[in-house]
């Protein structure tokens, strides 16, 4: 699936976003594979006792804010299918991992829109 912006097909410059695996042809929807990559990207970085995110796997430097932002971006833009375009925030087709029933994203953007993925 190619992602369109302003009526033209446009390639993303990242290779992987949760929910969408991207290659030279565009972004393909792969929920379970994306979920595995998503978990591998943050679970090893969690520190006890509060499961805060460290900068590196097994690291002890807690509260890695940009890492937490990346996790949030994976959920919103990957599994949620949200994309920021010249016309505002739009929702592209995406697929959830088979173990998820739905994803509800609320209060997005200046209009406080809600999005649902099933």
ZARORO-105581 format. One record per residue: residue number from 1; residue in one letter; y, x, z of N, C-alpha, C, O in turn. Coordinates in Angstrom, 2 decimals. Atoms other than C-alpha are relative to their C-alpha. Layout:
BEGIN
+-----+---------+---------+---------+---------+---------+---------+---------+---------+---------+---------+---------+---------+---------+
! num ! residuo !      nY !      nX !      nZ !     caY !     caX !     caZ !      cY !      cX !      cZ !      oY !      oX !      oZ !
+-----+---------+---------+---------+---------+---------+---------+---------+---------+---------+---------+---------+---------+---------+
! NUM !       A !       Y !       X !       Z !       Y !       X !       Z !       Y !       X !       Z !       Y !       X !       Z !
...
+-----+---------+---------+---------+---------+---------+---------+---------+---------+---------+---------+---------+---------+---------+
//
This chain:
BEGIN
+-----+---------+---------+---------+---------+---------+---------+---------+---------+---------+---------+---------+---------+---------+
! num ! residuo !      nY !      nX !      nZ !     caY !     caX !     caZ !      cY !      cX !      cZ !      oY !      oX !      oZ !
+-----+---------+---------+---------+---------+---------+---------+---------+---------+---------+---------+---------+---------+---------+
!   1 !       X !   -1.17 !    0.85 !    0.00 !    0.00 !    0.00 !    0.00 !    1.23 !    0.89 !    0.00 !    1.34 !    1.79 !    0.84 !
!   2 !       X !   -1.27 !   -0.72 !    0.00 !    3.40 !    1.39 !   -0.89 !    1.01 !   -0.78 !    0.81 !    0.99 !   -2.01 !    0.83 !
!   3 !       X !   -1.05 !    0.65 !   -0.76 !    6.32 !    0.68 !    1.35 !    1.23 !   -0.11 !   -0.88 !    1.66 !    0.87 !   -1.48 !
!   4 !       X !   -1.14 !    0.22 !    0.89 !    9.26 !   -0.83 !   -0.50 !    1.29 !   -0.06 !    0.80 !    1.33 !   -0.60 !    1.90 !
!   5 !       X !   -1.35 !    0.09 !   -0.54 !   12.93 !   -0.41 !    0.29 !    0.92 !   -0.31 !   -1.16 !    0.88 !    0.35 !   -2.20 !
!   6 !       X !   -0.97 !    0.40 !    1.02 !   15.65 !   -2.11 !   -1.70 !   -0.65 !   -0.28 !   -1.34 !   -0.08 !    0.04 !   -2.39 !
!   7 !       X !    0.68 !    0.38 !    1.24 !   13.13 !   -3.35 !   -4.26 !   -0.66 !    1.16 !   -0.72 !   -1.27 !    0.95 !   -1.77 !
!   8 !       X !    0.61 !   -1.15 !    0.65 !   11.94 !    0.18 !   -5.11 !   -1.10 !    0.55 !    0.89 !   -0.96 !    0.57 !    2.11 !
!   9 !       X !    1.06 !   -0.63 !   -0.78 !    8.67 !    1.80 !   -4.05 !    0.51 !    1.34 !    0.50 !    1.09 !    2.11 !   -0.26 !
!  10 !       X !   -0.50 !   -1.24 !   -0.59 !    9.46 !    4.65 !   -1.70 !   -1.06 !    0.58 !    0.93 !   -1.61 !   -0.13 !    1.77 !
!  11 !       X !    1.00 !   -0.67 !   -0.83 !    7.11 !    7.17 !   -0.09 !    0.60 !    0.38 !    1.34 !    1.77 !    0.78 !    1.43 !
!  12 !       X !   -0.40 !   -0.48 !   -1.32 !    7.32 !    7.91 !    3.61 !   -0.21 !    1.51 !    0.03 !   -1.08 !    2.03 !   -0.67 !
!  13 !       X !    0.22 !   -1.42 !   -0.08 !    7.69 !   11.55 !    4.54 !   -0.87 !    0.42 !    1.17 !   -1.14 !    1.61 !    1.32 !
!  14 !       X !    0.94 !   -0.37 !   -1.04 !    5.42 !   11.40 !    7.59 !   -1.41 !   -0.27 !   -0.51 !   -1.61 !   -1.03 !   -1.46 !
!  15 !       X !    1.38 !    0.12 !    0.45 !    1.65 !   11.64 !    7.28 !   -0.77 !   -1.05 !    0.77 !   -1.73 !   -1.61 !    0.23 !
!  16 !       X !    0.77 !    0.95 !   -0.78 !    0.49 !    9.36 !   10.08 !    0.89 !   -0.75 !    0.96 !    1.64 !   -0.14 !    1.72 !
!  17 !       X !   -0.63 !    0.86 !   -0.98 !    1.95 !    6.47 !   11.99 !   -1.08 !   -0.97 !    0.44 !   -1.83 !   -1.47 !   -0.40 !
!  18 !       X !    1.05 !    0.89 !   -0.49 !   -0.26 !    4.35 !   14.20 !   -0.01 !   -1.29 !   -0.81 !    1.04 !   -1.87 !   -1.07 !
!  19 !       X !    0.12 !    1.22 !    0.79 !   -1.57 !    1.40 !   12.20 !    0.13 !    0.24 !   -1.48 !   -0.33 !   -0.60 !   -2.27 !
!  20 !       X !   -0.16 !   -0.30 !    1.42 !   -0.68 !    3.04 !    8.88 !   -0.34 !    1.47 !   -0.21 !    0.34 !    2.35 !    0.33 !
!  21 !       X !    0.31 !   -1.37 !    0.36 !   -2.36 !    6.16 !    7.52 !    0.64 !    0.28 !   -1.34 !    0.37 !   -0.43 !   -2.31 !
!  22 !       X !   -0.77 !   -0.27 !    1.23 !   -0.11 !    7.72 !    4.88 !   -0.56 !    1.21 !   -0.73 !   -0.92 !    2.21 !   -0.12 !
!  23 !       X !    0.38 !   -1.13 !    0.85 !   -1.10 !    9.95 !    2.00 !    0.95 !    0.02 !   -1.19 !    1.98 !   -0.66 !   -1.16 !
!  24 !       X !   -0.87 !   -0.13 !    1.16 !    0.41 !   10.85 !   -1.38 !    0.22 !   -1.30 !   -0.77 !    1.17 !   -1.40 !   -1.55 !
!  25 !       X !   -0.13 !    1.28 !    0.71 !   -0.10 !    7.28 !   -2.64 !    0.80 !   -1.02 !    0.78 !    1.21 !   -2.03 !    0.21 !
!  26 !       X !   -0.72 !    0.96 !   -0.84 !    1.65 !    5.53 !    0.25 !   -0.69 !   -0.13 !    1.33 !   -1.40 !    0.78 !    1.75 !
!  27 !       X !    0.56 !    0.22 !   -1.32 !    0.60 !    4.07 !    3.59 !   -1.10 !   -1.05 !   -0.06 !   -0.90 !   -2.13 !   -0.62 !
!  28 !       X !    1.14 !    0.89 !   -0.02 !   -2.77 !    2.43 !    4.13 !   -0.21 !   -0.51 !    1.41 !   -0.01 !    0.23 !    2.37 !
!  29 !       X !    0.21 !    0.60 !   -1.31 !   -3.58 !    0.08 !    6.98 !   -1.40 !    0.33 !    0.50 !   -2.39 !    0.02 !   -0.17 !
!  30 !       X !    1.27 !   -0.37 !   -0.61 !   -6.36 !    1.41 !    9.27 !    0.13 !   -0.11 !    1.52 !    0.43 !    0.88 !    2.18 !
!  31 !       X !   -0.25 !    0.24 !   -1.41 !   -6.20 !   -0.12 !   12.75 !   -0.83 !    0.84 !    0.96 !   -0.27 !    1.45 !    1.87 !
!  32 !       X !    0.84 !   -0.72 !   -0.94 !   -9.20 !    1.48 !   14.48 !    0.17 !    1.51 !   -0.08 !    0.19 !    2.19 !    0.94 !
!  33 !       X !   -0.24 !   -1.43 !    0.16 !   -8.66 !    4.95 !   13.04 !    1.34 !    0.38 !    0.61 !    1.44 !    1.39 !    1.31 !
!  34 !       X !   -1.32 !   -0.27 !   -0.56 !   -4.99 !    4.80 !   13.95 !   -0.03 !   -0.05 !    1.53 !    0.63 !    0.75 !    2.19 !
!  35 !       X !    0.10 !    0.12 !   -1.45 !   -5.88 !    3.70 !   17.49 !   -0.64 !    1.26 !    0.60 !   -0.21 !    1.73 !    1.65 !
!  36 !       X !    0.64 !   -1.24 !   -0.48 !   -8.18 !    6.72 !   17.91 !    1.01 !    1.15 !    0.01 !    1.10 !    1.89 !    0.99 !
!  37 !       X !   -1.02 !   -1.05 !    0.05 !   -5.39 !    9.07 !   16.77 !    1.08 !   -0.23 !    1.06 !    1.56 !    0.72 !    1.68 !
!  38 !       X !   -1.01 !    0.37 !   -0.99 !   -2.93 !    7.22 !   19.01 !   -0.45 !    0.44 !    1.40 !    0.32 !    1.05 !    2.14 !
!  39 !       X !    0.51 !   -0.39 !   -1.31 !   -5.13 !    7.73 !   22.07 !   -0.11 !    1.52 !    0.15 !    0.21 !    2.07 !    1.20 !
!  40 !       X !    0.13 !   -1.46 !   -0.05 !   -5.82 !   11.38 !   21.22 !    1.35 !    0.68 !    0.16 !    1.43 !    1.80 !    0.66 !
!  41 !       X !   -1.33 !   -0.59 !   -0.05 !   -2.07 !   11.98 !   21.00 !    0.64 !   -0.06 !    1.38 !    1.53 !    0.74 !    1.67 !
!  42 !       X !   -0.67 !    0.08 !   -1.29 !   -1.19 !   10.91 !   24.52 !   -0.92 !    0.04 !    1.23 !   -0.48 !    0.52 !    2.28 !
!  43 !       X !    0.86 !    0.04 !   -1.19 !   -4.20 !   10.45 !   26.85 !   -0.18 !    1.37 !    0.66 !   -0.11 !    1.45 !    1.89 !
!  44 !       X !    0.17 !   -1.31 !   -0.65 !   -4.77 !   14.21 !   27.40 !    1.28 !    0.50 !    0.67 !    1.23 !    1.44 !    1.46 !
!  45 !       X !   -1.28 !   -0.45 !   -0.55 !   -1.09 !   14.55 !   28.33 !    0.39 !   -0.74 !    1.29 !    1.43 !   -0.43 !    1.88 !
!  46 !       X !   -0.35 !    0.77 !   -1.19 !   -1.16 !   12.08 !   31.24 !   -0.35 !    0.77 !    1.27 !   -1.44 !    1.34 !    1.38 !
!  47 !       X !    0.19 !   -0.70 !   -1.27 !   -0.76 !   13.56 !   34.74 !   -0.13 !   -0.98 !    1.15 !    0.62 !   -1.95 !    1.23 !
!  48 !       X !    0.11 !    0.83 !   -1.18 !   -1.96 !   12.01 !   37.98 !    1.14 !    0.33 !    0.98 !    1.76 !    1.38 !    0.81 !
!  49 !       X !    0.67 !    1.26 !   -0.30 !   -1.18 !   10.29 !   40.22 !    0.61 !   -1.18 !   -0.75 !    0.04 !   -2.27 !   -0.72 !
!  50 !       X !   -0.70 !    1.12 !    0.63 !    1.26 !    8.17 !   38.19 !   -0.17 !   -0.05 !   -1.51 !    0.44 !   -0.89 !   -2.18 !
!  51 !       X !    0.27 !   -0.06 !    1.43 !    0.00 !    9.06 !   34.69 !    1.27 !    0.22 !   -0.83 !    1.45 !   -0.39 !   -1.88 !
!  52 !       X !   -1.20 !   -0.36 !    0.76 !    3.34 !   10.51 !   33.59 !   -0.41 !    0.93 !   -1.13 !   -1.43 !    1.61 !   -1.04 !
!  53 !       X !    0.33 !   -0.76 !    1.21 !    3.39 !   12.23 !   30.20 !    0.53 !    1.43 !    0.10 !    1.72 !    1.64 !    0.30 !
!  54 !       X !   -0.38 !   -1.41 !    0.03 !    3.40 !   16.04 !   30.11 !    0.28 !    0.41 !   -1.43 !   -0.11 !   -0.28 !   -2.38 !
!  55 !       X !   -0.36 !   -0.47 !    1.34 !    4.72 !   18.05 !   27.19 !   -1.21 !    0.47 !   -0.80 !   -1.23 !    0.35 !   -2.02 !
!  56 !       X !    1.18 !   -0.51 !    0.68 !    1.33 !   19.57 !   26.39 !   -1.26 !   -0.60 !    0.62 !   -1.24 !   -1.10 !    1.74 !
!  57 !       X !    1.28 !    0.48 !   -0.51 !   -2.31 !   18.53 !   26.78 !   -0.38 !    0.85 !    1.22 !   -0.46 !    2.08 !    1.13 !
!  58 !       X !    0.36 !   -0.70 !   -1.22 !   -3.28 !   19.43 !   30.33 !    1.19 !    0.67 !    0.67 !    1.02 !    1.36 !    1.68 !
!  59 !       X !   -1.21 !   -0.62 !   -0.56 !    0.31 !   20.53 !   31.02 !    0.39 !   -0.63 !    1.32 !   -0.04 !   -1.73 !    1.65 !
!  60 !       X !   -0.44 !    0.49 !   -1.31 !    1.97 !   20.12 !   34.40 !    1.49 !   -0.34 !    0.02 !    2.01 !   -0.72 !    1.06 !
!  61 !       X !   -1.41 !    0.34 !    0.08 !    5.55 !   19.57 !   33.21 !    0.12 !   -1.50 !   -0.30 !   -0.01 !   -1.91 !   -1.45 !
!  62 !       X !    0.01 !    1.45 !    0.21 !    5.91 !   15.80 !   33.73 !    1.29 !   -0.53 !   -0.60 !    2.27 !    0.19 !   -0.78 !
!  63 !       X !   -1.14 !    0.76 !    0.50 !    8.30 !   13.25 !   32.32 !    0.53 !    0.55 !   -1.32 !    1.70 !    0.90 !   -1.45 !
!  64 !       X !   -0.33 !   -0.46 !    1.35 !    8.27 !   14.31 !   28.69 !    0.54 !   -1.19 !   -0.78 !   -0.21 !   -1.92 !   -1.42 !
!  65 !       X !   -0.64 !    1.21 !    0.54 !   10.76 !   11.71 !   27.44 !   -0.18 !   -0.16 !   -1.50 !   -0.43 !   -1.27 !   -1.97 !
!  66 !       X !    0.15 !    0.16 !    1.44 !   10.54 !   12.48 !   23.73 !   -1.44 !   -0.33 !   -0.37 !   -1.69 !   -1.03 !   -1.36 !
!  67 !       X !    1.40 !    0.37 !    0.22 !    6.75 !   12.28 !   23.92 !   -0.23 !   -1.47 !    0.27 !   -0.94 !   -2.14 !   -0.48 !
!  68 !       X !    0.10 !    1.43 !   -0.31 !    7.03 !    8.87 !   25.56 !    0.63 !   -0.82 !   -1.11 !    0.12 !   -1.87 !   -1.48 !
!  69 !       X !   -0.66 !    0.68 !    1.13 !    9.43 !    7.86 !   22.78 !   -0.89 !   -0.05 !   -1.22 !   -0.90 !   -1.04 !   -1.95 !
!  70 !       X !    0.92 !   -0.03 !    1.13 !    6.87 !    8.91 !   20.19 !   -1.12 !   -1.01 !    0.15 !   -1.55 !   -1.63 !   -0.83 !
!  71 !       X !    1.03 !    1.00 !   -0.26 !    4.23 !    6.74 !   21.83 !    0.55 !   -1.39 !   -0.26 !   -0.11 !   -2.21 !   -0.91 !
!  72 !       X !   -0.64 !    1.29 !    0.22 !    6.60 !    3.80 !   21.84 !    0.23 !   -0.26 !   -1.49 !    0.01 !   -1.37 !   -1.98 !
!  73 !       X !   -0.22 !    0.14 !    1.45 !    7.49 !    4.42 !   18.18 !   -1.30 !   -0.30 !   -0.72 !   -1.30 !   -1.08 !   -1.67 !
!  74 !       X !    1.30 !    0.29 !    0.62 !    3.79 !    4.43 !   17.27 !   -0.38 !   -1.46 !    0.15 !   -0.92 !   -2.06 !   -0.77 !
!  75 !       X !    0.33 !    1.40 !   -0.23 !    3.36 !    1.01 !   18.82 !    0.91 !   -0.91 !   -0.83 !    0.43 !   -1.81 !   -1.52 !
!  76 !       X !   -0.95 !    0.87 !    0.69 !    6.53 !   -0.53 !   17.36 !   -0.10 !    0.10 !   -1.52 !   -0.20 !   -0.92 !   -2.21 !
!  77 !       X !   -0.07 !   -0.19 !    1.45 !    6.53 !    0.97 !   13.87 !   -1.39 !    0.08 !   -0.63 !   -1.57 !   -0.28 !   -1.80 !
!  78 !       X !    1.35 !   -0.11 !    0.54 !    2.82 !    1.61 !   13.46 !   -0.76 !   -1.30 !    0.13 !   -0.92 !   -2.04 !   -0.84 !
!  79 !       X !    0.79 !    1.22 !   -0.22 !    0.81 !   -1.18 !   15.03 !    0.85 !   -1.25 !   -0.20 !    0.34 !   -2.26 !   -0.69 !
!  80 !       X !   -0.87 !    1.16 !    0.16 !    3.80 !   -3.55 !   15.03 !    0.53 !   -0.18 !   -1.40 !    0.99 !   -1.28 !   -1.75 !
!  81 !       X !   -0.44 !    0.09 !    1.38 !    4.73 !   -2.78 !   11.42 !    1.51 !   -0.04 !   -0.19 !    1.98 !   -0.33 !   -1.29 !
!  82 !       X !   -1.46 !    0.07 !    0.15 !    8.47 !   -2.61 !   12.14 !    0.52 !    1.19 !   -0.80 !    0.01 !    2.31 !   -0.66 !
!  83 !       X !   -0.61 !   -1.05 !    0.82 !   10.59 !   -0.61 !    9.70 !    1.50 !   -0.23 !   -0.01 !    1.97 !   -1.36 !   -0.07 !
!  84 !       X !   -1.45 !    0.08 !    0.04 !   14.29 !    0.16 !    9.71 !    0.43 !    0.24 !   -1.45 !    0.16 !    1.31 !   -2.01 !
!  85 !       X !   -0.43 !   -0.09 !    1.40 !   15.81 !   -0.48 !    6.27 !    1.52 !   -0.15 !   -0.08 !    2.19 !   -0.38 !    0.93 !
!  86 !       X !   -1.42 !    0.19 !    0.21 !   19.27 !   -0.70 !    4.78 !    0.43 !   -1.43 !    0.35 !    1.59 !   -1.67 !    0.69 !
!  87 !       X !   -0.29 !    1.41 !   -0.29 !   19.06 !   -4.47 !    5.34 !   -0.32 !   -0.38 !    1.44 !   -0.19 !   -1.54 !    1.82 !
!  88 !       X !    0.34 !    0.27 !   -1.39 !   18.00 !   -4.16 !    8.98 !   -1.47 !    0.24 !    0.28 !   -2.17 !    0.89 !   -0.50 !
!  89 !       X !    1.39 !   -0.18 !   -0.42 !   14.69 !   -4.26 !   10.79 !   -0.86 !   -1.06 !   -0.67 !   -0.56 !   -2.25 !   -0.61 !
!  90 !       X !    0.95 !    0.90 !    0.65 !   11.80 !   -5.77 !    8.83 !   -1.39 !    0.30 !    0.53 !   -1.64 !    1.37 !    1.09 !
!  91 !       X !    1.39 !   -0.20 !   -0.42 !    8.12 !   -6.22 !    9.60 !   -0.88 !    0.10 !   -1.23 !   -0.93 !   -0.80 !   -2.06 !
!  92 !       X !    0.94 !   -0.25 !    1.09 !    5.60 !   -4.75 !    7.19 !   -1.40 !   -0.35 !    0.47 !   -1.67 !   -0.39 !    1.67 !
!  93 !       X !    1.38 !    0.28 !   -0.40 !    1.92 !   -5.65 !    7.13 !   -0.59 !    1.19 !    0.75 !   -0.41 !    2.34 !    0.35 !
!  94 !       X !    0.70 !   -1.04 !   -0.75 !   -0.08 !   -3.70 !    9.70 !   -1.27 !   -0.62 !    0.57 !   -1.47 !   -1.83 !    0.48 !
!  95 !       X !    1.25 !    0.51 !   -0.55 !   -3.45 !   -4.01 !   11.39 !   -0.20 !    0.58 !    1.38 !   -0.02 !    1.78 !    1.60 !
!  96 !       X !    0.26 !   -0.42 !   -1.36 !   -4.28 !   -3.86 !   15.05 !   -1.40 !    0.57 !    0.13 !   -2.27 !    0.29 !   -0.70 !
!  97 !       X !    1.37 !   -0.43 !   -0.28 !   -7.28 !   -2.05 !   16.49 !   -0.86 !   -1.23 !    0.29 !   -0.35 !   -2.24 !    0.77 !
!  98 !       X !    0.88 !    1.15 !   -0.15 !  -10.29 !   -4.36 !   16.64 !   -0.11 !   -0.46 !    1.46 !   -0.47 !   -1.61 !    1.72 !
!  99 !       X !    0.08 !    0.36 !   -1.41 !  -10.16 !   -4.31 !   20.46 !    1.24 !   -0.74 !    0.49 !    1.24 !   -1.23 !    1.62 !
! 100 !       X !   -1.24 !    0.70 !   -0.38 !   -6.63 !   -5.84 !   20.52 !   -0.04 !   -1.40 !   -0.60 !   -0.43 !   -1.57 !   -1.76 !
! 101 !       X !   -0.07 !    1.37 !    0.52 !   -6.18 !   -9.61 !   20.16 !    1.31 !   -0.23 !   -0.74 !    1.34 !   -0.86 !   -1.79 !
! 102 !       X !   -1.31 !    0.15 !    0.63 !   -2.46 !   -9.48 !   19.36 !    0.97 !    0.99 !    0.62 !    0.71 !    1.57 !    1.66 !
! 103 !       X !   -1.10 !   -0.82 !   -0.49 !    0.73 !   -7.51 !   19.80 !    1.27 !   -0.83 !   -0.16 !    1.60 !   -1.27 !   -1.26 !
! 104 !       X !   -1.26 !    0.73 !    0.03 !    3.97 !   -9.28 !   20.71 !    1.11 !    0.97 !    0.35 !    1.08 !    1.61 !    1.40 !
! 105 !       X !   -1.16 !   -0.87 !   -0.22 !    7.23 !   -7.35 !   20.42 !    1.21 !   -0.92 !    0.11 !    1.48 !   -1.71 !   -0.80 !
! 106 !       X !   -1.10 !    0.94 !   -0.23 !   10.26 !   -9.12 !   21.86 !    1.34 !    0.71 !    0.14 !    1.42 !    1.87 !    0.55 !
! 107 !       X !   -1.36 !   -0.47 !   -0.21 !   14.02 !   -8.67 !   21.85 !    0.41 !    1.18 !   -0.85 !    1.09 !    2.09 !   -0.36 !
! 108 !       X !   -0.26 !   -1.15 !    0.87 !   14.30 !   -6.32 !   18.87 !    1.33 !   -0.16 !   -0.73 !    1.63 !   -1.22 !   -1.28 !
! 109 !       X !   -1.24 !   -0.04 !    0.77 !   17.65 !   -5.38 !   17.36 !    1.12 !   -0.84 !    0.59 !    1.00 !   -1.43 !    1.66 !
! 110 !       X !   -1.19 !    0.71 !   -0.48 !   21.06 !   -6.95 !   17.69 !   -0.22 !   -1.50 !    0.10 !    0.45 !   -2.18 !    0.87 !
! 111 !       X !    0.30 !    1.43 !   -0.02 !   19.59 !  -10.42 !   17.01 !   -1.10 !   -0.35 !    1.01 !   -1.45 !   -1.52 !    1.15 !
! 112 !       X !    1.05 !    0.22 !   -1.00 !   16.90 !   -9.97 !   19.71 !   -1.20 !   -0.77 !   -0.56 !   -1.70 !   -1.71 !    0.07 !
! 113 !       X !    1.12 !    0.67 !    0.65 !   14.13 !  -11.01 !   17.31 !   -1.33 !    0.34 !    0.67 !   -1.48 !    1.37 !    1.32 !
! 114 !       X !    1.36 !   -0.20 !   -0.49 !   10.49 !  -11.37 !   18.28 !   -0.94 !    0.16 !   -1.19 !   -0.74 !   -0.46 !   -2.23 !
! 115 !       X !    0.98 !   -0.24 !    1.06 !    7.55 !  -10.12 !   16.20 !   -1.38 !   -0.12 !    0.59 !   -1.61 !    0.22 !    1.75 !
! 116 !       X !    1.38 !    0.20 !   -0.43 !    3.85 !  -10.95 !   16.41 !   -0.94 !    0.56 !   -1.06 !   -0.76 !    0.35 !   -2.26 !
! 117 !       X !    1.06 !   -0.50 !    0.87 !    0.85 !   -9.16 !   14.95 !   -1.30 !   -0.51 !    0.59 !   -1.55 !   -0.36 !    1.79 !
! 118 !       X !    1.31 !    0.50 !   -0.45 !   -2.60 !  -10.78 !   15.15 !   -1.09 !    0.70 !   -0.77 !   -2.27 !    0.42 !   -0.54 !
+-----+---------+---------+---------+---------+---------+---------+---------+---------+---------+---------+---------+---------+---------+
//
